[in-house]
């Protein structure tokens, strides 16, 4: 596997940037089974509907879909099982405090390879209201028009 391929994104949650105002990001490791890693290498993963939540003192990735690996035999994993996220205690405490006291949500943004390990970029986010979403669409359309005008 080449260096460029190793550090590239496996999948991104583009919907998160539209639905939430992302403020602070962090990196977390993900505990996976062997068939899940093989399926991720094949690109059969989605984090669009996923979110992170605290269960006890641990942070878990919930509702991420990793498709079953065809050649795994009889030992298949549940595609939507909860997966534990690995982070330092200080980072977990910071996320928990922001989530409980300030009303933030922990949203997965990007899944990628780093030195042969699967990492998840998570962000503290506040939900956007419908007015904010319309403003985002207007801004995007205006940027497209500017690029068209500058090209022509």
ZAMARGU-4260 file (C-alpha; in steps of 0.2 Angstrom, whole numbers, plus 5000, padded with zeros to 4 digits):
<rodrens>
0) 5000/5000/5000 | 5007/5017/4995 | 5009/5032/5007 | 4996/5042/4997 | 4983/5028/4998
5) 4987/5025/5017 | 4982/5043/5023 | 4967/5045/5011 | 4949/5047/5017 | 4939/5031/5017
10) 4923/5040/5018 | 4916/5057/5024 | 4900/5063/5031 | 4896/5078/5020 | 4879/5079/5027
15) 4886/5084/5044 | 4893/5100/5037 | 4876/5105/5031 | 4866/5100/5046 | 4878/5105/5059
20) 4889/5120/5063 | 4906/5111/5067 | 4917/5119/5080 | 4930/5108/5087 | 4938/5091/5079
25) 4947/5077/5087 | 4954/5060/5081 | 4948/5043/5088 | 4953/5026/5085 | 4940/5013/5082
30) 4939/4995/5089 | 4935/4984/5074 | 4934/4965/5070 | 4944/4957/5056 | 4930/4956/5044
35) 4925/4974/5047 | 4943/4980/5042 | 4942/4969/5026 | 4925/4977/5022 | 4932/4995/5025
40) 4947/4991/5014 | 4934/4986/5000 | 4925/5003/5003 | 4909/4996/5010 | 4906/5008/5024
45) 4894/5023/5028 | 4894/5035/5042 | 4881/5047/5036 | 4868/5042/5049 | 4881/5039/5063
50) 4883/5048/5079 | 4894/5046/5094 | 4887/5044/5112 | 4893/5041/5129 | 4889/5025/5138
55) 4896/5025/5155 | 4913/5033/5154 | 4916/5027/5136 | 4913/5035/5119 | 4904/5023/5106
60) 4901/5025/5088 | 4882/5021/5085 | 4873/5017/5069 | 4888/5017/5057 | 4886/5004/5043
65) 4900/4993/5038 | 4893/4980/5026 | 4897/4961/5029 | 4913/4955/5021 | 4908/4941/5008
70) 4923/4930/5011 | 4922/4930/5030 | 4913/4913/5030 | 4902/4909/5045 | 4909/4923/5056
75) 4900/4938/5051 | 4898/4954/5060 | 4882/4964/5063 | 4883/4979/5050 | 4876/4992/5062
80) 4883/4986/5079 | 4890/5000/5091 | 4909/5002/5090 | 4920/5008/5104 | 4930/5024/5101
85) 4948/5025/5108 | 4953/5042/5115 | 4963/5049/5129 | 4953/5052/5146 | 4956/5071/5145
90) 4949/5072/5127 | 4934/5061/5133 | 4931/5073/5148 | 4932/5088/5137 | 4919/5081/5125
95) 4908/5075/5139 | 4908/5092/5147 | 4904/5101/5131 | 4890/5089/5127 | 4882/5090/5143
100) 4884/5108/5148 | 4884/5118/5132 | 4872/5107/5122 | 4884/5101/5108 | 4882/5084/5098
105) 4897/5073/5094 | 4896/5070/5075 | 4908/5058/5065 | 4915/5068/5050 | 4928/5057/5042
110) 4935/5039/5042 | 4952/5037/5036 | 4968/5027/5037 | 4983/5033/5047 | 4999/5021/5048
115) 4988/5006/5044 | 4975/5010/5057 | 4957/5016/5055 | 4954/5033/5063 | 4938/5043/5064
120) 4938/5062/5065 | 4924/5068/5076 | 4918/5085/5079 | 4908/5095/5092 | 4893/5102/5083
125) 4878/5113/5086 | 4863/5109/5075 | 4858/5122/5062 | 4841/5129/5061 | 4832/5129/5044
130) 4836/5147/5041 | 4855/5144/5043 | 4853/5129/5031 | 4845/5141/5018 | 4859/5153/5021
135) 4872/5140/5017 | 4863/5135/5001 | 4863/5154/4996 | 4881/5156/4999 | 4886/5140/4989
140) 4876/5146/4974 | 4884/5163/4975 | 4901/5155/4975 | 4897/5145/4960 | 4891/5160/4951
145) 4907/5169/4955 | 4917/5155/4948 | 4907/5155/4932 | 4909/5174/4930 | 4928/5174/4934
150) 4930/5159/4921 | 4920/5168/4907
</rodrens>
